[in-house]
């Protein structure tokens, strides 16, 4: 990413493959938050590669919107 075309191709690949509902970036650090609906362990491995992300599963509750469960990892 640093020696190539920047983060654009990476984000394009993520958007095309996983269709995230939202992507939030922090310009002061090298970290992002991606909201995606992963179907299982294979998609988690594909998205994360060798990284060790903190995963925070979200569930929908009738009439209350998104409810985050405790962070894993």
C-alpha positions as CSV (number, residue, x, y, z in Angstrom):
1,X,0.0,0.0,0.0
2,X,2.8,2.4,0.9
3,X,4.9,1.8,-2.2
4,X,2.0,1.4,-4.6
5,X,-1.1,3.4,-5.6
6,X,-2.1,4.1,-2.0
7,X,-5.2,2.7,-0.2
8,X,-7.6,3.2,-3.2
9,X,-7.2,-0.3,-4.8
10,X,-7.4,-2.0,-1.3
11,X,-10.7,-0.2,-0.5
12,X,-12.1,-0.9,-4.0
13,X,-11.4,-4.7,-3.5
14,X,-13.1,-4.7,-0.1
15,X,-16.1,-2.8,-1.4
16,X,-16.5,-5.1,-4.4
17,X,-16.1,-8.4,-2.5
18,X,-17.8,-7.7,0.8
19,X,-20.2,-4.8,0.1
20,X,-19.7,-3.1,3.5
21,X,-22.6,-1.2,5.0
22,X,-20.0,1.4,6.3
23,X,-16.3,2.1,6.4
24,X,-14.9,4.5,8.9
25,X,-11.2,5.6,8.9
26,X,-9.0,7.3,11.4
27,X,-6.6,9.6,9.5
28,X,-4.3,10.0,12.6
29,X,-3.7,6.2,12.8
30,X,-3.5,3.3,10.5
31,X,-6.8,1.7,11.4
32,X,-10.3,1.4,9.9
33,X,-13.7,0.1,11.0
34,X,-15.6,-1.9,8.4
35,X,-19.2,-2.9,8.9
36,X,-19.8,-6.1,6.9
37,X,-22.0,-9.2,7.1
38,X,-19.6,-12.1,7.0
39,X,-21.1,-15.5,6.4
40,X,-18.6,-17.6,8.3
41,X,-15.0,-18.4,9.2
42,X,-13.9,-18.5,5.5
43,X,-15.0,-15.0,4.9
44,X,-13.4,-13.8,8.1
45,X,-10.1,-15.3,7.1
46,X,-10.4,-13.9,3.6
47,X,-11.1,-10.4,4.9
48,X,-8.5,-10.4,7.7
49,X,-5.7,-12.3,6.1
50,X,-2.8,-12.5,8.6
51,X,-4.1,-9.5,10.7
52,X,-5.4,-10.0,14.2
53,X,-8.4,-7.7,14.2
54,X,-10.8,-7.1,17.1
55,X,-14.2,-8.4,16.0
56,X,-17.4,-7.0,17.5
57,X,-20.4,-8.9,16.3
58,X,-23.6,-6.9,16.0
59,X,-27.1,-8.2,16.3
60,X,-30.4,-6.7,15.3
61,X,-33.0,-6.3,18.0
62,X,-36.6,-5.5,17.1
63,X,-37.3,-1.8,17.4
64,X,-33.9,-1.1,19.0
65,X,-31.5,-1.2,16.0
66,X,-28.0,-2.6,16.3
67,X,-26.8,-4.1,19.6
68,X,-23.1,-4.8,19.9
69,X,-22.0,-7.8,21.8
70,X,-18.7,-7.8,23.7
71,X,-15.6,-7.5,21.6
72,X,-13.9,-10.8,20.8
73,X,-10.1,-11.4,20.8
